[in-house]
Amino acid sequence: MENAVTATHVTETSKFNSQEIFLNTALVWISDSNGIQRLTKILLDAGSERSYIVEDLKNSLELDHKGKEYLVVSTLEHKGKATSREKVEFLLKGTVTDHTTKVRMKHQK
């Protein structure tokens, strides 16, 4: 894999304007609950305070629950309510180097 980090192009359109947004993504190896590695594209958000994994990927990897966390997600227009998120844990490995790191995330339904 020559280019491990890529940019994904997204076009946002609203009634007021249209603009292009580039999102940082990367290809990484993720280990499932049996230690089998799968190539996965991840979205990198340096400004985020939390990391999430979609439920479909969590289920396909058969990741074990590592507890729960309650959080409130609010936007400028809507006051949020407390919701519970299950925590999961897995290993990520780069495609260019052998560096491996343990990741803890909440899964998003």
N, C-alpha and C positions, 0 to 999 in steps of 0.2 A: 504494500500500500504506500504509494509515493506521498500522497497528501492526506495526512491523518486528520487535519483540521480543515473544515470546509465552511462555506457560507451558504445558507439557504435563503433564497429570494422569496419574499412575500410581498404582494401588492395589497395595500389597504385602500379601500374606496369608501367614501362616505358622501353624503349629499353636499358637503362643504368643500372637500378636496380629495385628491388622490395622491398618494405618496408611496414610494417604494421603501421597504424596510429589509435590511439584511440581518439575519440571525446567525450567530456563531454556533456551529455544530461540530461534533467530532465523532469519529468512529472509534469505539472501544470494545474490548472483550469484557463481557460480564459473565460471572460464574453463577450457575444456578445452584439449587440446594444440593445437587449431587456432584458439584464440582466441574460439571461440563461447561465449557466456555462457548458463548454465543456472541457473534458480532452484532453490535447494536449502535444505532446513531443516537447521540444525546444532544440536548440543547443546553448551551452554556449561557448563564445569565449572571454576570459578575455582580449585579446590583441586588440580587435576590437574597432574602434572609432565610429562606427555606428551600429545600429540594424535594421534588415530588417524582413519583414513578406512577405511570398509569396502571390501573387495575389489571388490564389485559396482560401486560408484561409481567406484573407481579405474579399473576396466576400461572402464566406459561412457564415461568422460572421456578414455580412452586416454592416461593420464598416464605419462610416462617415468620410469624408475627413476633415482634420484640417489644410489645407493650402498646399503649395508646397515648395520644396527646390530644388535648382539647385546644382549639384555636378559634379566633373570631376573624373572619375575612370581611373587610368593609371596603367600599369604594366611595368616591366622592358623592355619588348619587344615592347609595343605599347603605343603610346601617346593617352591619352583619350580625349574625347570630352564632353562638358557639356550636361547633361541629366537632365530631371526634374523628381522628385519623389514626389508622394503625401504622406503627413503625415497622420497617423492614431493614434488613442489613444484607449486604452482598459485597463481593470483591469486583473492582474494576481494574483492568490492565490495559495499558496503551498498546497501540498497534505498531508503533515505531520503536519503543523501548520496552524493556521487561518490567518497568516500574508498576507495582501493584499497590492499590490503596483500598482500605475498607470504607464503605459508604453506608451511612444510615439515612434513610429517607422515610417520608410519609407517603402512603399510596393515595392517589387521587381517583375517586370514582368517576 
